[in-house]
Amino acid sequence: MENFFSSILQNPVYLLLSVGAVAFFILLVVIYRIHKIHSQEIFVHQAWGANWKGR
């Protein structure tokens, strides 16, 4: 494990690939969460919806 980290830190290409892979994974998780939120129905309480003037 120590050799793995030392080889990543010594070679900038491996470092960029590692950082890119982590950023890509985070981006996928964020996109998944946004899609999950947008696919849910929006619930508006009836009393709030009846009093809303549309301004």
Helices and strands as residue ranges (DSSP letters): H 2-10, H 12-38, H 46-51
